[in-house]
Amino acid sequence: MSRFDAIVIGAGHNGLVCACYLAKAGLKVKVLERRRVVGGAAVTEEFHPGFRNSTAAYTVSLLQAKVIGDLRLAEHGLKIVERPLANFLPLSERDYLKVGGGLEATQRELGRFSARDAERLPRYWAAIERVADVLRSLVLETPPNVGGGMLDALRVLKLGGRMLRLDMEARRDLLALFARSAGELLDSWFESAAIKAAFGFDSVVGNYASPYHPGTAYVLLHHCFGEVNGKRGAWGHAIGGMGAISEALATEARRLGVEIECGAAVARVVARKGRVAGVALADGTELAARAVAANVDPKLLYLRLVEASELAPEFRARMERYKCGSASFRMNVALSALPKFTCLPEPGPHLASGIILAPSLDYMDRAYLDARAEGMARAPVVEMLIPSTLDGTLAPKGAHVASLFCQHFAPEADWSSRKSEAVERIFDVVESHAPGFRASVLGHSALSPADLEREFGLTAGDIFHGALTLDQLFSARPLLGCADYRTPIRGLYLCGAGAHPGGGVTGAPGHNCAREMLRDLGRRFTSKG
């Protein structure tokens, strides 16, 4: 039987990050990936002859600069370019809103709708940035584990010190962003429906909720703590698609001696008397290891890969109630030409931005209510990116690819019979703003929530490995008592987005999990090597 110091289940980006840091410490590491390629949801694939694009994850901001530097991703070819504008919102046949290009440019745009809102914008951004700074300081740290020992007590004290350094206004903003709805928050700041839609969109990205649900303000905030090439709050594109991140990680992992095996599905975590012993593959092969890190969502790990006898019944019952389901529908579209939006038909930087086709919070609320009542939104929330405007490697010359990330599509709907209906509703939304879009479509791929679960192991299609609600964050992610990347089985760890800090292509859970594993294995965690 092959024996390793550590086995990582899943070659998604967090699994690869974890493997790299473990190998840096001198461990013998094996990564097992069910699919035929590395990357998990951060992968670039051809979806139409001559057209490639990011298959699932589709844009860059939250990837940690420390991970990029420690793991030499730029040296391995990773290049990230910033969007020229953050967002473009077509609002009607004649009007639109552009967000980005600097504070003054956004204020000028917003001033067309509300002088009051333009005046308040700097204070809003400053308030968001103050709280985002708190999140940034916590992203690469292990949360205090409720019921833990002295180390967890020290983490609580350290966290308390950070809170004490915030002034009272910042503390109030922090409380509001964790407890309130995005709609309530934005209504308290602005009067223009357009700017509320621009900022409120982030609250429903991968979140099966109305922007008026409590807790959605945090999801908005979760999308604000990233950076691109040192610029805070920016969004960008990885040249070559999101798979370029995973390929760079895999290159570094192999350089460090990590064995990566694709087409190797793990069927079971092998544990004996509460201690991990290795894994069993779907073909019956067993591999032994001192430690196992699972880069899968918590439900998949605890309810499918771990024997029920290894977990307390109460723990399993709570994991069965763990909330999953993004209600997201993901499309890639091959285009013969760029779309022409009625409100701004000429080419320009707006076509290289995040194009939000949802003109108000009420529109987003209606999409959610439709999905709850009928299985899908009648008029979906659609974000379109056209990465080929920034990256000529994705499509033939003169042609383009569009990424469509869409809400709301109930995970429990019958997607075997309704998938084509969903595609038509999404295309209807785009066509209503950019007539002629349908005629330019050469081909497309589509991933329903069921497809996301089948292809990438995302339970209920949840892109975050679990809802980002207050009862599933920080010391409660995925459950109280299991927030430090450890599990009830000694030697088994969780290194995916179901652990702190949650979803997005961050690399943080993999980084943090490796640190805790090395502490348990008596090895030094290092950024060098």
C-alpha positions in Angstrom: 0.0 0.0 0.0 1.3 3.5 -1.0 1.9 5.7 2.1 2.1 9.5 2.2 2.5 12.1 4.9 -0.6 13.9 3.6 -3.2 13.2 1.0 -5.4 16.1 -0.4 -8.8 15.2 -1.8 -9.5 17.4 -4.7 -7.2 19.4 -7.0 -9.3 22.6 -6.9 -7.3 25.7 -6.2 -7.6 25.4 -2.4 -6.4 21.8 -2.5 -3.4 22.8 -4.6 -2.6 25.7 -2.3 -2.7 23.4 0.7 -0.6 20.8 -1.0 2.1 23.3 -1.9 2.5 24.6 1.7 2.6 21.1 3.0 5.3 20.2 0.5 7.3 23.3 1.3 7.6 21.9 4.8 9.1 18.7 3.5 6.1 16.4 3.5 5.4 13.7 1.0 2.1 14.8 -0.5 -0.4 13.2 -2.9 -3.3 15.1 -4.5 -6.3 13.1 -5.8 -8.7 14.6 -8.4 -11.9 13.0 -9.6 -12.0 15.0 -12.9 -9.4 14.6 -15.7 -8.0 18.1 -15.2 -6.8 20.1 -12.2 -8.6 23.2 -11.0 -12.0 22.1 -9.8 -14.3 25.0 -10.5 -11.4 27.2 -11.4 -10.7 25.7 -14.8 -10.5 26.9 -18.4 -12.0 24.5 -21.1 -13.0 24.6 -24.7 -16.8 24.8 -24.9 -17.3 25.4 -28.6 -14.7 24.7 -31.4 -12.1 27.4 -31.2 -13.6 29.0 -28.1 -12.3 28.6 -24.5 -13.4 30.2 -21.3 -13.5 29.8 -17.6 -16.0 27.0 -17.1 -17.4 27.9 -13.6 -15.5 30.4 -11.5 -15.1 33.4 -13.9 -13.4 36.5 -12.3 -10.5 37.4 -10.0 -10.3 39.6 -7.0 -10.3 37.6 -3.8 -7.1 35.6 -4.6 -4.7 36.4 -1.8 -1.6 38.3 -2.7 0.4 36.3 -0.1 -0.6 33.1 -1.9 0.4 34.5 -5.3 3.8 35.6 -4.0 4.5 32.5 -1.7 3.7 30.1 -4.5 5.4 32.0 -7.3 2.3 32.1 -9.5 3.5 35.0 -11.6 6.8 33.1 -12.3 4.6 30.2 -13.5 2.9 32.5 -16.0 -0.1 33.9 -14.1 -1.0 37.4 -15.3 -4.0 39.2 -14.0 -5.3 42.4 -15.7 -7.7 44.8 -14.1 -11.1 45.7 -15.6 -11.1 49.2 -17.0 -14.5 49.7 -15.3 -15.9 47.9 -12.4 -19.5 47.7 -13.6 -21.9 48.8 -16.4 -25.7 48.7 -15.8 -28.0 49.2 -18.7 -31.1 50.7 -17.2 -33.4 51.4 -20.1 -33.2 52.0 -23.9 -31.6 55.4 -23.2 -29.9 55.3 -19.9 -27.2 53.5 -18.1 -24.8 53.7 -15.1 -21.1 53.1 -15.1 -19.2 52.4 -11.9 -15.5 52.6 -11.8 -12.6 54.6 -13.2 -12.0 56.4 -9.9 -14.2 58.1 -7.3 -14.7 61.3 -9.3 -15.8 59.5 -12.5 -18.3 57.4 -10.5 -19.6 60.6 -8.7 -20.1 62.3 -12.1 -22.1 59.3 -13.3 -24.1 59.1 -10.2 -24.8 62.8 -10.2 -27.0 62.3 -13.3 -29.4 60.4 -11.0 -28.9 62.1 -7.6 -26.7 64.9 -6.5 -27.3 63.7 -2.9 -26.1 60.2 -3.7 -23.0 61.5 -5.5 -22.1 63.5 -2.4 -22.6 60.5 -0.1 -20.6 58.1 -2.2 -17.2 58.8 -0.7 -18.5 58.2 2.8 -20.2 55.0 1.8 -17.0 53.6 0.2 -15.0 54.7 3.3 -17.4 52.9 5.6 -17.2 49.7 3.5 -13.5 49.9 3.3 -13.0 50.3 7.1 -15.0 47.1 7.6 -13.4 45.3 4.7 -10.0 46.0 6.3 -11.2 44.0 9.4 -12.0 41.1 7.1 -8.7 41.3 5.3 -6.9 41.1 8.6 -8.8 37.9 9.5 -8.8 36.1 6.1 -5.4 34.3 6.7 -6.0 33.6 10.3 -7.6 30.5 12.0 -10.8 31.4 13.8 -11.1 30.8 17.5 -12.6 27.4 18.0 -15.5 27.4 20.5 -14.7 25.0 23.3 -11.0 25.0 22.3 -7.9 25.4 24.5 -5.4 28.1 25.3 -4.5 28.8 21.7 -8.2 29.5 20.9 -8.4 31.8 24.0 -5.5 33.8 22.7 -7.2 34.1 19.3 -10.3 35.5 21.0 -8.1 38.1 22.8 -6.4 39.0 19.6 -9.7 39.4 17.8 -11.0 41.5 20.7 -8.0 43.8 20.4 -8.8 44.4 16.8 -12.4 45.3 17.6 -11.3 47.7 20.3 -9.1 49.6 17.9 -12.1 50.4 15.7 -13.8 53.7 16.5 -17.5 53.6 17.4 -18.7 54.4 13.9 -16.7 51.6 12.4 -18.1 49.2 15.1 -21.7 50.3 14.2 -20.9 49.7 10.5 -19.5 46.3 11.2 -22.6 45.3 13.1 -24.9 46.6 10.3 -23.0 44.7 7.6 -23.2 41.4 9.5 -26.8 41.7 10.6 -28.8 43.8 8.1 -30.0 43.1 4.6 -28.2 44.7 1.7 -31.4 46.4 0.7 -31.9 48.0 4.1 -28.2 49.1 4.2 -28.3 50.6 0.7 -31.7 52.3 1.3 -30.2 54.0 4.3 -27.3 55.4 2.2 -28.8 56.2 -1.3 -32.0 57.2 -3.1 -31.1 56.2 -6.6 -32.3 52.7 -7.7 -29.4 52.5 -10.1 -26.6 52.8 -7.6 -28.4 50.5 -5.2 -28.6 47.9 -7.9 -24.9 48.3 -8.8 -23.8 47.7 -5.2 -26.7 45.3 -4.2 -25.9 42.9 -7.0 -22.9 41.5 -5.0 -25.3 40.5 -2.2 -27.1 37.9 -4.4 -24.0 36.6 -6.3 -24.1 32.9 -5.5 -26.6 33.6 -2.8 -30.2 32.2 -3.0 -31.8 35.1 -1.3 -33.5 38.4 -1.9 -31.3 41.5 -1.3 -33.9 42.3 1.4 -33.1 39.2 3.4 -31.1 39.8 6.7 -27.5 38.8 6.3 -27.2 39.7 2.6 -25.2 42.9 3.6 -22.4 40.5 4.6 -22.4 38.8 1.2 -22.1 42.2 -0.3 -19.1 42.9 2.0 -17.6 39.4 1.2 -17.0 40.6 -2.4 -15.3 43.8 -1.3 -12.1 42.6 0.5 -10.2 41.6 -2.6 -7.6 43.3 -4.7 -6.0 43.1 -8.1 -2.2 43.8 -8.5 -2.2 45.7 -5.2 -5.3 47.8 -5.9 -7.9 47.2 -3.2 -11.5 46.5 -4.2 -10.7 45.9 -7.9 -11.8 43.1 -10.1 -9.8 41.5 -12.9 -9.3 38.7 -15.4 -6.7 36.0 -15.4 -5.1 35.8 -18.9 -6.0 32.3 -20.2 -9.1 32.2 -17.8 -9.4 30.9 -14.3 -7.6 27.7 -15.3 -4.4 29.8 -15.5 -4.5 30.1 -11.7 -4.9 26.4 -11.2 -2.2 25.5 -13.7 0.2 27.8 -12.1 -0.6 26.2 -8.7 -0.1 22.8 -10.1 3.2 23.8 -11.7 4.5 24.9 -8.3 3.1 21.9 -6.5 4.9 19.5 -8.9 8.1 21.6 -8.5 7.8 21.0 -4.8 7.5 17.3 -5.4 3.7 16.9 -5.0 2.2 13.9 -6.8 -1.0 14.9 -8.6 -3.3 12.2 -10.0 -6.3 13.0 -12.0 -9.1 10.6 -12.8 -8.8 9.3 -9.3 -12.1 9.6 -7.5 -12.0 9.2 -3.7 -14.9 7.0 -2.5 -14.2 6.9 1.2 -12.0 8.4 4.0 -10.5 5.5 5.8 -10.6 6.0 9.6 -10.0 3.6 12.5 -10.9 4.4 16.1 -11.4 8.1 15.4 -8.1 8.5 13.6 -7.6 8.9 9.9 -5.7 6.2 8.1 -5.9 7.2 4.5 -8.4 7.0 1.6 -10.0 4.4 -0.6 -10.5 5.2 -4.3 -13.5 4.3 -6.4 -11.5 1.5 -8.1 -10.8 -0.1 -4.7 -7.2 1.2 -4.3 -6.3 2.3 -0.8 -3.7 4.9 0.0 -2.3 5.4 3.5 -1.5 8.8 5.1 -0.8 10.4 8.4 -3.1 13.2 7.5 -5.9 13.9 4.9 -7.1 17.3 3.8 -10.5 17.4 2.0 -11.0 20.1 -0.5 -14.7 19.3 -0.9 -17.8 20.9 0.6 -18.6 19.8 4.2 -21.8 18.0 3.3 -20.0 15.8 0.7 -17.2 15.1 3.2 -19.2 14.2 6.2 -22.3 12.6 4.6 -20.7 10.8 1.7 -17.0 10.2 2.3 -16.9 9.6 6.0 -18.5 6.4 7.5 -21.5 7.3 9.6 -20.1 5.2 12.5 -17.1 7.6 12.7 -19.3 10.6 13.6 -21.7 11.4 16.4 -25.4 11.2 15.3 -26.0 14.8 16.5 -23.0 16.0 14.4 -24.3 14.2 11.2 -27.8 15.6 11.9 -26.4 19.1 12.0 -24.5 18.5 8.8 -27.7 17.4 7.1 -29.1 20.8 8.0 -26.0 22.7 6.8 -27.3 25.2 4.3 -26.2 24.8 0.6 -27.7 26.2 -2.6 -26.5 29.1 -4.7 -29.4 29.1 -7.2 -26.8 30.0 -9.8 -26.9 29.1 -13.5 -23.6 29.4 -15.4 -23.3 29.9 -19.1 -20.4 30.4 -21.6 -21.4 31.8 -25.0 -19.4 31.9 -28.3 -20.1 35.2 -30.2 -19.5 36.2 -33.7 -19.5 39.9 -32.6 -19.7 42.1 -29.6 -23.2 42.9 -28.2 -24.5 46.3 -28.9 -26.5 47.7 -26.0 -29.3 50.0 -27.0 -28.3 52.5 -24.3 -24.6 52.6 -25.3 -24.2 50.8 -28.7 -20.6 51.8 -29.5 -17.6 49.7 -28.3 -15.9 51.0 -25.2 -14.6 50.1 -21.7 -18.1 49.2 -20.6 -17.8 46.0 -22.6 -14.8 44.9 -20.6 -16.6 45.5 -17.2 -19.0 43.4 -15.2 -22.3 44.1 -17.1 -25.1 43.8 -14.7 -28.5 43.2 -16.2 -30.7 43.9 -13.2 -31.7 47.5 -12.9 -33.0 47.6 -9.3 -33.2 45.8 -6.0 -36.9 45.2 -6.6 -35.9 43.4 -9.8 -33.6 41.1 -7.9 -36.2 40.5 -5.2 -38.8 39.5 -7.8 -36.3 37.1 -9.4 -35.9 35.4 -6.0 -39.6 35.2 -5.4 -40.2 33.7 -8.8 -37.6 31.1 -8.2 -39.2 30.2 -4.8 -42.6 29.9 -6.4 -41.9 28.5 -9.8 -38.3 27.1 -9.8 -36.7 29.9 -11.7 -36.8 33.6 -12.2 -39.1 34.8 -15.0 -36.5 37.6 -15.7 -33.2 36.3 -14.3 -30.5 38.5 -12.7 -27.6 38.3 -15.3 -24.0 39.4 -15.0 -22.2 39.3 -18.3 -18.4 39.5 -18.7 -16.7 39.5 -22.1 -13.2 38.4 -21.2 -12.1 38.2 -24.8 -12.1 42.1 -24.8 -9.0 41.8 -22.5 -7.7 38.4 -23.5 -7.1 37.4 -27.1 -6.3 33.8 -26.2 -9.9 32.8 -25.7 -11.6 33.2 -29.1 -10.7 33.4 -32.8 -9.8 36.8 -34.1 -12.8 39.0 -34.5 -15.0 36.7 -32.3 -15.7 36.8 -28.6 -16.7 34.8 -25.6 -19.2 35.9 -22.9 -19.5 34.6 -19.4 -23.0 34.7 -18.0 -23.5 34.3 -14.3 -27.2 34.2 -13.5 -29.6 34.1 -10.6 -32.2 32.7 -9.4 -32.6 29.1 -10.3 -33.8 26.8 -7.5 -31.5 23.9 -6.8 -34.4 21.6 -6.2 -36.1 22.3 -9.6 -36.2 19.5 -12.2 -33.2 20.6 -14.4 -33.4 17.5 -16.6 -36.5 19.0 -18.2 -36.2 22.8 -17.6 -32.6 23.6 -18.6 -33.4 24.8 -22.1 -36.2 27.0 -20.7 -33.7 28.6 -18.4 -31.3 29.3 -21.3 -34.1 31.0 -23.2 -35.0 33.2 -20.2 -31.4 34.2 -19.8 -31.1 35.0 -23.5 -34.3 37.0 -23.4 -32.9 39.2 -20.7 -29.7 39.9 -22.7 -31.6 40.4 -25.9 -33.9 43.0 -24.2 -30.9 45.2 -23.6 -28.8 44.2 -26.6 -31.0 43.4 -29.6 -29.2 41.1 -32.1 -27.4 39.2 -29.3 -29.2 35.9 -30.2 -28.2 36.2 -33.8 -24.5 36.5 -32.8 -24.5 33.3 -30.8 -22.4 30.6 -32.4 -22.7 28.1 -29.6 -22.9 27.9 -25.8 -22.5 25.7 -22.7 -24.8 25.8 -19.8 -24.5 24.5 -16.2 -27.6 24.3 -14.0 -27.4 23.9 -10.3 -27.6 20.1 -10.9 -24.8 20.2 -13.4 -22.6 22.2 -11.0 -23.2 19.5 -8.4 -22.5 16.6 -10.8 -19.5 18.2 -12.5 -17.7 19.9 -9.6 -19.2 18.2 -6.5 -20.9 21.4 -5.4 -23.8 20.3 -3.2 -27.0 21.9 -4.5 -24.8 23.8 -6.9 -23.4 25.9 -4.1 -20.4 27.9 -5.4 -19.4 28.9 -1.8 -19.5 25.3 -0.3 -22.2 26.5 2.0 -24.3 29.7 2.5 -22.5 32.7 3.9 -25.0 33.3 6.7 -24.1 34.4 10.2 -24.6 30.9 11.6 -22.1 29.6 9.0 -19.3 32.1 9.2 -16.0 32.4 11.0 -16.0 30.3 14.3 -19.3 28.7 13.1 -18.0 27.6 9.7 -18.9 24.9 9.0 -20.0 24.2 12.6 -19.2 25.5 16.1 -16.3 23.5 17.4 -14.9 22.7 13.9 -13.8 26.1 12.8 -10.0 25.5 13.0 -9.9 23.3 9.8 -9.9 20.2 12.0 -12.7 17.6 12.0 -14.0 15.2 14.7 -11.7 12.6 13.2 -8.1 13.1 14.2 -5.8 13.7 11.2 -8.7 14.7 8.9 -8.9 18.4 7.9 -11.2 20.6 5.8 -9.2 22.8 3.4 -12.0 24.0 1.0 -14.4 26.9 0.9 -16.6 25.3 3.5 -14.0 26.5 6.0 -13.1 30.1 6.9 -13.2 32.5 5.1 -15.7 30.9 2.8 -16.3 31.0 -1.0 -14.5 32.6 -3.9 -11.2 31.9 -5.5 -9.1 33.1 -2.5 -6.6 30.3 -1.6 -7.1 31.3 2.0 -8.7 28.0 3.3 -5.9 26.0 1.7 -3.3 28.3 3.2 -4.8 28.3 6.7 -5.5 24.6 6.7 -1.9 23.7 5.8 -0.7 25.8 8.7 -2.9 23.9 11.2 -1.9 20.6 9.7 1.8 21.4 10.0 1.3 22.5 13.6 -0.2 19.1 14.4 2.5 17.2 12.5 5.3 19.1 14.3 6.5 20.9 11.2 7.2 24.6 10.6 4.8 26.5 8.3 6.9 28.6 5.9 6.3 30.9 3.0 9.8 30.3 1.6 11.2 27.3 -0.4 
